[in-house]
Amino acid sequence: MRLGRIPWINCYPVYGAIDRGLVSVPAELVSGTASELNDLLATGALQVSAVSAVEHARNAAAYHLLPDLAITCDGPVHSVALFAKRPLKNLTGCTVLLSASSRTSVLLLELLCRHRWGITPQFATARAEAPDLASLRALPHEAVLVIGDAALHLSTQSAYPVRVDLGEEWKAWTGLPFVFAVWASRRDAPPGAVRAIHERLLDSRAWGLAHLDELAAAAADNTGVAETVCRAYLGDLDYALSYRHLAGLTDFFRRLAQDGLVPDGSLSFISAA
């Protein structure tokens, strides 16, 4: 069994105890960006993985969701933001660079542009991980969507006078939480093995949520993001998948389906036994 993980700060609470040997997981860990893990799960190279929420919407027939486990926000998310050189209303016809690392954030931005802000930028994909931020300046653009640790880094700089938090915009638009990532298993994966991995992930999350100070200190050491920023960031994220989170997720999927961006589908979970 292979288990995918995103090596960003937002996954520290789920994998921290596993990394420290406090919780054992019966699987080989494979790290990658959300987009990379999406593709690896789709091809069968992974059996269980954290994936972009929209990956489940696109391939619902192939996956089961792992219950009560996700990366969500109910307001500002801090790590998914549009950084712009001009006000939003002036971005129609302008080039907006999109992070190649997450499909969910890209589609959320498209929905917000079309239905909330009423603008029609020209989109182009670019690498926007933390090591790529300096090279972005050489690309012609008026705004850029940046996610993950890179967004936390860019928020401390002054290159873009306008910063729009997509989690905050979704909450203002819908009144609902937003689900950025979920954990999913392939339907052809052995159910017992999947349940064992799921139990260990929940155990590791329980430890992580009780040790956010320690995880924030480790995140600061590993990324260079200030420890206070890491702690506030982790404290604002939610790692549950409650009925209210599911309401936000299904509303997102409904809006995507209405625009023809994903097929209509239903959520399917692994069984408890």
C-alpha positions as CSV (number, residue, x, y, z in Angstrom):
1,M,0.0,0.0,0.0
2,R,1.2,3.5,-0.9
3,L,-0.1,6.6,0.9
4,G,0.3,10.1,-0.6
5,R,1.2,13.2,1.4
6,I,1.6,16.9,0.5
7,P,4.8,18.1,2.1
8,W,3.4,21.5,3.1
9,I,2.8,23.1,6.5
10,N,-1.0,22.4,6.2
11,C,-0.4,18.7,6.4
12,Y,1.8,18.7,9.5
13,P,-1.1,18.1,11.9
14,V,-2.1,14.9,10.0
15,Y,1.4,13.4,9.4
16,G,3.3,14.9,12.4
17,A,3.0,11.9,14.7
18,I,3.7,9.5,11.8
19,D,6.9,11.4,11.0
20,R,8.0,11.2,14.6
21,G,7.4,7.5,14.9
22,L,4.6,8.0,17.4
23,V,2.0,6.4,15.1
24,S,2.8,3.7,12.6
25,V,1.0,3.5,9.3
26,P,0.9,0.3,7.2
27,A,1.9,2.0,4.0
28,E,4.8,3.5,2.1
29,L,4.6,7.3,2.2
30,V,4.9,9.2,-1.1
31,S,5.3,13.0,-1.2
32,G,4.1,15.3,-3.9
33,T,2.1,18.4,-4.7
34,A,-1.6,18.0,-4.8
35,S,-1.7,17.9,-8.6
36,E,1.0,15.2,-8.6
37,L,-0.8,13.1,-6.0
38,N,-4.0,13.5,-8.0
39,D,-2.4,11.9,-11.0
40,L,-0.6,9.2,-9.1
41,L,-3.9,8.1,-7.4
42,A,-5.7,8.2,-10.7
43,T,-3.1,5.9,-12.3
44,G,-3.1,3.4,-9.4
45,A,0.4,4.2,-8.3
46,L,-1.1,5.2,-5.0
47,Q,-3.9,3.4,-3.1
48,V,-4.7,6.2,-0.6
49,S,-3.8,9.9,-0.8
50,A,-4.5,13.4,0.1
51,V,-5.8,14.9,-3.1
52,S,-7.4,18.2,-4.3
53,A,-11.1,18.2,-3.5
54,V,-11.9,18.6,-7.2
55,E,-10.0,15.4,-8.0
56,H,-12.8,13.5,-6.3
57,A,-15.4,15.4,-8.2
58,R,-13.8,14.5,-11.5
59,N,-13.2,10.8,-10.7
60,A,-15.9,10.1,-8.1
61,A,-16.7,6.7,-9.7
62,A,-13.1,5.6,-9.0
63,Y,-12.7,6.8,-5.4
64,H,-14.1,6.5,-1.9
65,L,-13.6,9.4,0.6
66,L,-12.1,8.7,4.0
67,P,-14.6,10.0,6.6
68,D,-13.9,12.9,8.9
69,L,-10.5,13.9,7.3
70,A,-9.9,16.9,5.1
71,I,-8.1,20.3,5.0
72,T,-10.7,23.0,5.3
73,C,-11.3,26.6,6.4
74,D,-14.3,28.5,7.6
75,G,-13.1,32.0,6.5
76,P,-9.6,33.0,5.7
77,V,-7.3,30.2,4.7
78,H,-4.1,32.3,4.4
79,S,-2.3,29.9,2.1
80,V,-4.6,30.2,-1.0
81,A,-4.5,33.8,-2.3
82,L,-4.6,35.9,-5.5
83,F,-1.8,38.5,-5.4
84,A,-2.5,41.4,-7.8
85,K,-0.8,44.6,-9.0
86,R,-4.1,46.3,-9.5
87,P,-7.6,46.1,-8.0
88,L,-9.7,43.1,-8.9
89,K,-12.2,45.1,-11.0
90,N,-9.4,46.1,-13.3
91,L,-8.2,42.6,-14.1
92,T,-10.5,41.9,-17.1
93,G,-8.3,41.1,-20.1
94,C,-5.1,41.0,-17.9
95,T,-2.8,38.0,-17.5
96,V,-3.3,36.1,-14.3
97,L,-0.8,33.3,-13.6
98,L,-2.2,30.1,-12.0
99,S,-0.3,27.8,-9.7
100,A,0.3,24.5,-11.3
101,S,0.2,22.8,-7.9
102,S,-3.5,22.7,-7.2
103,R,-6.6,22.2,-9.4
104,T,-9.1,23.0,-6.7
105,S,-7.8,26.5,-6.1
106,V,-7.6,27.2,-9.8
107,L,-11.3,26.2,-10.3
108,L,-12.3,28.2,-7.2
109,L,-10.6,31.2,-8.6
110,E,-12.4,30.7,-12.0
111,L,-15.8,30.6,-10.2
112,L,-15.1,33.7,-8.2
113,C,-13.9,35.6,-11.2
114,R,-17.0,34.7,-13.2
115,H,-19.8,34.7,-10.7
116,R,-18.6,36.9,-7.7
117,W,-16.3,39.5,-9.2
118,G,-17.6,39.6,-12.7
119,I,-14.2,39.8,-14.4
120,T,-12.7,37.8,-17.3
121,P,-8.9,37.7,-17.0
122,Q,-6.6,35.7,-19.3
123,F,-5.2,32.7,-17.4
124,A,-1.8,31.1,-17.9
125,T,-0.2,28.3,-15.8
126,A,3.1,28.9,-14.1
127,R,5.2,27.2,-11.4
128,A,4.6,29.0,-8.1
129,E,6.2,27.0,-5.4
130,A,8.3,28.8,-2.8
131,P,11.6,28.4,-4.8
132,D,9.9,29.9,-7.9
133,L,8.7,33.2,-6.4
134,A,11.7,35.2,-7.5
135,S,11.4,34.0,-11.1
136,L,7.8,34.9,-11.3
137,R,8.8,38.6,-11.5
138,A,10.3,37.9,-15.0
139,L,6.9,36.7,-16.4
140,P,4.5,39.3,-17.7
141,H,1.4,39.3,-15.5
142,E,-0.9,41.5,-13.4
143,A,-1.8,38.9,-10.8
144,V,-0.9,35.4,-9.7
145,L,-2.6,32.7,-7.7
146,V,-0.3,31.2,-5.2
147,I,-1.0,28.4,-2.7
148,G,0.6,26.5,0.2
149,D,3.8,27.6,1.9
150,A,4.7,29.8,-1.1
151,A,1.6,32.0,-0.4
152,L,2.7,32.4,3.2
153,H,6.1,33.5,2.0
154,L,4.7,35.9,-0.6
155,S,2.3,37.5,2.0
156,T,5.3,38.9,3.8
157,Q,6.6,40.7,0.7
158,S,5.5,43.9,-0.9
159,A,5.5,43.0,-4.6
160,Y,1.7,42.9,-4.9
161,P,-0.4,45.7,-3.3
162,V,-3.6,43.6,-3.5
163,R,-4.0,40.3,-1.8
164,V,-7.3,38.4,-1.9
165,D,-7.8,35.3,0.4
166,L,-9.9,32.8,-1.6
167,G,-11.2,31.0,1.6
168,E,-12.4,34.3,2.9
169,E,-14.1,35.2,-0.5
170,W,-15.8,31.8,-0.6
171,K,-17.2,32.3,2.9
172,A,-18.4,35.8,2.1
173,W,-20.1,34.5,-1.1
174,T,-21.7,31.3,0.2
175,G,-21.6,31.4,4.0
176,L,-20.1,27.9,4.0
177,P,-16.7,26.4,4.8
178,F,-14.4,25.5,1.9
179,V,-12.8,22.1,1.5
180,F,-9.5,22.3,-0.3
181,A,-8.2,18.8,0.1
182,V,-9.6,15.4,1.1
183,W,-8.2,11.9,1.6
184,A,-9.4,9.4,-0.9
185,S,-8.8,5.7,-1.6
186,R,-9.2,3.9,-4.9
187,R,-12.3,1.7,-5.0
188,D,-10.1,-1.2,-6.0
189,A,-7.8,-0.9,-3.0
190,P,-8.2,-3.6,-0.3
191,P,-10.9,-2.2,2.1
192,G,-9.3,-3.6,5.3
193,A,-6.0,-2.1,4.4
194,V,-7.6,1.3,3.6
195,R,-9.5,1.3,7.0
196,A,-6.2,0.5,8.8
197,I,-4.5,3.5,7.1
198,H,-7.5,5.7,7.9
199,E,-7.4,4.8,11.6
200,R,-3.7,5.6,11.8
201,L,-4.3,9.0,10.0
202,L,-7.0,9.9,12.5
203,D,-4.7,8.9,15.4
204,S,-1.9,11.0,14.0
205,R,-4.3,13.9,13.5
206,A,-5.4,13.7,17.1
207,W,-1.8,14.0,18.2
208,G,-1.1,16.8,15.8
209,L,-4.0,19.0,16.9
210,A,-2.8,18.6,20.5
211,H,0.7,19.7,19.6
212,L,0.2,22.7,17.2
213,D,2.9,24.7,19.0
214,E,5.5,22.0,18.4
215,L,4.4,21.6,14.8
216,A,4.5,25.4,14.2
217,A,8.1,25.5,15.5
218,A,9.1,22.6,13.2
219,A,7.4,24.3,10.2
220,A,9.2,27.5,10.9
221,D,12.5,25.7,11.0
222,N,11.8,23.8,7.8
223,T,10.3,26.6,5.7
224,G,11.6,29.9,7.0
225,V,8.1,31.2,7.6
226,A,7.8,32.9,10.9
227,E,6.7,30.7,13.8
228,T,3.9,33.0,14.8
229,V,2.6,32.9,11.2
230,C,2.8,29.1,11.1
231,R,1.0,28.9,14.5
232,A,-1.8,31.2,13.4
233,Y,-2.1,29.4,10.1
234,L,-2.5,26.0,11.6
235,G,-4.9,27.3,14.2
236,D,-7.2,28.6,11.5
237,L,-7.4,25.4,9.5
238,D,-9.8,22.6,10.2
239,Y,-9.1,18.9,9.6
240,A,-12.6,17.5,10.0
241,L,-15.2,16.7,7.4
242,S,-18.4,17.4,9.2
243,Y,-21.9,17.8,7.7
244,R,-21.3,21.5,7.4
245,H,-18.0,20.9,5.6
246,L,-19.8,18.5,3.3
247,A,-22.4,21.1,2.6
248,G,-19.6,23.5,1.4
249,L,-18.0,20.7,-0.6
250,T,-21.2,19.7,-2.4
251,D,-22.1,23.4,-3.1
252,F,-18.6,23.8,-4.7
253,F,-19.2,20.7,-6.8
254,R,-22.7,21.9,-7.8
255,R,-21.3,25.2,-9.0
256,L,-18.6,23.5,-10.9
257,A,-21.0,21.1,-12.5
258,Q,-23.3,24.0,-13.5
259,D,-20.4,25.5,-15.4
260,G,-19.5,22.2,-17.0
261,L,-16.2,22.0,-15.2
262,V,-16.8,18.7,-13.5
263,P,-19.4,15.9,-14.1
264,D,-22.3,15.6,-11.8
265,G,-21.6,12.9,-9.1
266,S,-22.2,11.9,-5.5
267,L,-19.9,11.5,-2.6
268,S,-18.9,8.0,-1.6
269,F,-17.2,7.0,1.7
270,I,-15.3,3.9,2.7
271,S,-17.4,1.7,5.0
272,A,-16.7,1.6,8.7
273,A,-16.4,-2.1,8.8
